[in-house]
Amino acid sequence: MARKKLSPTQMGFIVLLWVFIVAFIFIYSPEITFPTIVSIIMSGIIVFIPIYKSLRK
């Protein structure tokens, strides 16, 4: 079963939520460590690959 294409509103909300969470981590984390950076990169991949695939369709 094919997944429905994301609407521009949905994509914008997902990106804004991801940016807000990353900013929250950078502002309130006492120190930025390697695992933190890797987690942010991995979450970015999880967020942006479906958006990219949705834009390509």
Backbone hydrogen bonds in HBPLUS format (Angstrom, degrees):
<---DONOR---> <-ACCEPTOR-->    atom                        ^
c    i                          cat <-CA-CA->   ^        H-A-AA   ^      H-
h    n   atom  resd res      DA  || num        DHA   H-A  angle D-A-AA Bond
n    s   type  num  typ     dist DA aas  dist angle  dist       angle   num
A0011-MET N   A0007-SER O   2.97 MM   4  6.30 163.9  2.00 159.3 163.7     1
A0012-GLY N   A0008-PRO O   2.92 MM   4  6.05 161.5  1.96 146.4 151.5     2
A0013-PHE N   A0009-THR O   2.96 MM   4  6.13 159.3  2.00 148.9 154.4     3
A0014-ILE N   A0010-GLN O   2.97 MM   4  6.16 161.5  2.00 151.8 156.6     4
A0015-VAL N   A0011-MET O   3.00 MM   4  6.19 163.9  2.03 151.6 155.8     5
A0016-LEU N   A0012-GLY O   2.92 MM   4  6.07 166.0  1.94 150.0 154.3     6
A0017-LEU N   A0013-PHE O   2.93 MM   4  6.04 158.4  1.98 147.3 153.4     7
A0018-TRP N   A0014-ILE O   2.99 MM   4  6.19 157.1  2.04 146.2 152.4     8
A0019-VAL N   A0015-VAL O   2.89 MM   4  6.15 163.6  1.91 155.7 160.1     9
A0020-PHE N   A0016-LEU O   2.89 MM   4  6.05 158.3  1.94 147.6 153.8    10
A0021-ILE N   A0017-LEU O   3.00 MM   4  6.22 159.1  2.04 148.1 153.2    11
A0022-VAL N   A0018-TRP O   2.96 MM   4  6.20 162.7  1.99 152.9 157.6    12
A0023-ALA N   A0019-VAL O   2.88 MM   4  6.03 162.3  1.91 150.8 156.1    13
A0024-PHE N   A0020-PHE O   2.90 MM   4  6.07 154.3  1.97 145.1 152.6    14
A0025-ILE N   A0021-ILE O   2.99 MM   4  6.28 151.6  2.07 145.1 152.3    15
A0026-PHE N   A0022-VAL O   2.97 MM   4  6.31 162.6  2.00 152.7 156.8    16
A0027-ILE N   A0023-ALA O   2.87 MM   4  6.04 155.5  1.93 152.3 159.1    17
A0028-TYR N   A0024-PHE O   2.97 MM   4  5.94 170.5  1.98 150.7 153.7    18
A0029-SER N   A0025-ILE O   2.94 MM   4  5.38 133.1  2.16 141.9 147.6    19
A0036-THR N   A0033-THR O   3.11 MM   3  5.24 121.8  2.46  98.6 113.2    20
A0037-ILE N   A0033-THR O   3.11 MM   4  6.50 158.5  2.16 153.8 159.2    21
A0038-VAL N   A0034-PHE O   2.95 MM   4  6.19 165.9  1.97 159.7 163.4    22
A0039-SER N   A0035-PRO O   2.92 MM   4  6.03 154.9  1.99 141.8 148.7    23
A0040-ILE N   A0036-THR O   2.99 MM   4  6.25 154.4  2.06 148.7 155.4    24
A0041-ILE N   A0037-ILE O   2.96 MM   4  6.23 160.8  2.00 152.3 157.4    25
A0042-MET N   A0038-VAL O   2.88 MM   4  6.07 163.3  1.91 151.1 156.0    26
A0043-SER N   A0039-SER O   2.90 MM   4  6.04 156.3  1.96 144.9 151.6    27
A0044-GLY N   A0040-ILE O   2.92 MM   4  6.10 148.4  2.02 142.4 151.4    28
A0045-ILE N   A0041-ILE O   2.99 MM   4  6.32 150.4  2.08 147.1 154.8    29
A0046-ILE N   A0042-MET O   3.01 MM   4  6.29 158.2  2.06 146.5 152.3    30
A0047-VAL N   A0043-SER O   2.91 MM   4  6.12 144.1  2.04 143.1 152.8    31
A0048-PHE N   A0044-GLY O   2.79 MM   4  5.83 173.2  1.79 155.6 158.0    32
A0049-ILE N   A0045-ILE O   3.16 MM   4  5.75 160.7  2.20 142.6 145.8    33
A0052-TYR N   A0048-PHE O   2.88 MM   4  6.00 158.3  1.93 147.8 153.7    34
A0053-LYS N   A0049-ILE O   2.90 MM   4  6.11 163.6  1.93 155.8 160.1    35
A0054-SER N   A0050-PRO O   2.88 MM   4  6.00 148.5  1.98 140.1 148.9    36
A0055-LEU N   A0051-ILE O   2.94 MM   4  6.19 147.1  2.05 145.7 154.3    37
A0056-ARG N   A0052-TYR O   3.04 MM   4  6.28 145.1  2.17 145.7 154.9    38
